[in-house]
Amino acid sequence: MKRILDSEQHNIIGAQIKEARIKTGLSQKELSDKMELLAVYTCRGSISRIENGRRAVTDIEIDAISKVLGVSLDFLFGRE
C-alpha cells in the first residue's frame, strides 16, 4: 500500500528530539549507540532524518529515545 502524506514532514517530534539530544550533550551516533543497548537499532543517519522530519518514527523508537534522553513522551509531542 502506498503511503499518502499531506506534507514533507514525516513526524512531529523531530525538533524536540534534537533539542533534548543537544541538551543532554549526545551526538546522533551516541544516541544511536544508547538506543542499541535497549535493543532498538536505529543508525545515526536515521536519527538525522528523524530530527529533520524526513523519516517516520516507530513507537518502539519513540519509547527508546524518551528513555535514553530522559524526557517524557509529552515533551517529545510538544505537550509540556
Secondary structure, DSSP 4 states (H G I P E B T S, - for coil): -----SSS---S-HHHHHHHHHHHT--HHHHHHHHHTTT----HHHHHHHHTT-S---HHHHHHHHHHHT--HHHHTT--
